[in-house]
């Protein structure tokens, strides 16, 4: 089963959200949107996304949704130590 198909197992079915946003919410990732009146935030968010992609999605291999949840929790616990 493809990872995108895992959305069928998730209770988040709101079509207004993209598949990526629904998947992120499904695995417990807090999605943060940029306020429309604050365009200077784009650079900060894009740098965060680039780092997340490089240090998580490209570095890890995932077996299933449960594996993503487990590894993402560990990843964010480690990453958040740098910002607290």
C-alpha positions as CSV (number, residue, x, y, z in Angstrom):
1,X,0.0,0.0,0.0
2,X,1.3,3.4,-0.9
3,X,1.8,6.0,1.9
4,X,-0.8,8.3,0.3
5,X,-3.3,5.5,0.6
6,X,-2.8,5.6,4.3
7,X,-5.0,8.7,4.3
8,X,-8.0,6.4,4.0
9,X,-7.2,5.1,7.5
10,X,-7.2,8.7,8.9
11,X,-10.2,10.4,10.3
12,X,-9.2,13.8,8.7
13,X,-11.3,13.9,5.5
14,X,-11.7,17.6,5.0
15,X,-11.2,18.2,1.3
16,X,-10.1,21.8,1.8
17,X,-6.7,20.5,3.0
18,X,-4.2,19.1,0.5
19,X,-3.2,15.4,0.8
20,X,0.1,16.5,2.3
21,X,-1.5,18.6,5.0
22,X,-4.0,15.8,5.8
23,X,-1.1,13.2,6.0
24,X,0.9,15.6,8.3
25,X,-2.1,16.0,10.6
26,X,-2.8,12.3,10.5
27,X,0.7,11.4,11.7
28,X,0.6,14.1,14.4
29,X,2.6,16.9,12.8
30,X,1.4,20.3,13.7
31,X,0.9,22.3,10.5
32,X,1.7,26.0,10.8
33,X,0.4,28.4,8.1
34,X,1.9,31.8,7.4
35,X,-0.3,34.8,8.2
36,X,-1.3,36.5,5.0
37,X,-0.2,39.9,6.4
38,X,3.3,38.7,7.2
39,X,5.1,37.8,4.0
40,X,8.6,38.1,5.7
41,X,7.8,34.7,7.4
42,X,8.1,32.8,4.1
43,X,11.9,32.6,4.3
44,X,11.8,31.3,7.9
45,X,9.2,28.6,7.1
46,X,11.0,27.6,3.8
47,X,14.3,27.1,5.7
48,X,12.5,25.0,8.3
49,X,10.9,22.9,5.6
50,X,14.2,22.5,3.8
51,X,15.9,21.3,7.0
52,X,13.0,19.0,7.8
53,X,13.2,17.5,4.3
54,X,17.0,17.0,4.5
55,X,17.3,15.7,8.0
56,X,14.1,13.6,8.1
57,X,12.5,12.6,4.8
58,X,15.7,12.1,2.9
59,X,17.6,10.6,5.8
60,X,15.1,8.0,7.0
61,X,13.4,5.0,5.5
62,X,9.9,4.3,6.5
63,X,8.0,1.0,6.6
64,X,4.5,2.3,7.3
65,X,2.5,5.1,8.9
66,X,3.3,3.8,12.4
67,X,7.0,3.9,11.6
68,X,6.7,7.5,10.4
69,X,4.8,8.5,13.6
70,X,7.5,6.9,15.8
71,X,10.4,8.4,13.9
72,X,8.9,11.8,13.6
73,X,8.3,12.0,17.3
74,X,11.9,11.2,18.0
75,X,13.0,13.6,15.4
76,X,11.0,16.5,16.8
77,X,12.0,15.8,20.4
78,X,15.7,16.0,19.2
79,X,15.2,19.0,17.0
80,X,13.2,21.0,19.6
81,X,16.1,20.7,22.1
82,X,17.9,23.3,19.9
83,X,15.1,25.8,20.2
84,X,14.2,25.6,23.8
